[in-house]
Amino acid sequence: MLDELTSRMHAEFTASTETDIMHKAWSAISAILELDYTALQVCELYVISIADIDNARESYQQVTKPFNGMHLFKYYTAKRDYSGSSEDEYAQLLCTLFAHIKENLFDLLTEAEKTHKKLAVQDEMKDEYSAHDVIFI
């Protein structure tokens, strides 16, 4: 009887697979934002995918504070993996823009996030960029 009660008690604390993935993704996002881990590092550490992290981002923001520009920069640049994927190219662009326009990039990222857009540059062939060269797509 004691074993049955213990099993039932433990069953109450069992999380579904979806909830477990969400909690792992929240921890992964925290590691990216606060500990400067890359997306690949946290995916390996928590045994989840980048898609799991992306899917949990909105719920993470609901239980924490919204991302500011610096958090967005860390979030997106953590996906830099030199694979040539669209996420990798966006991370590379943000690193390039940060080298040119510094903290002004954070305000642009915040605005892009509010409008559900990404940043791009008008002329990719330029050697120097300013905040005026950045567009929202």
Summary of the structure (lengths in Angstrom):
residues: 137
radius of gyration: 19.1
end to end distance: 63.0
largest distance: 75.0
contacts: 359
relative contact order: 0.10
helix: 66%
strand: 4%
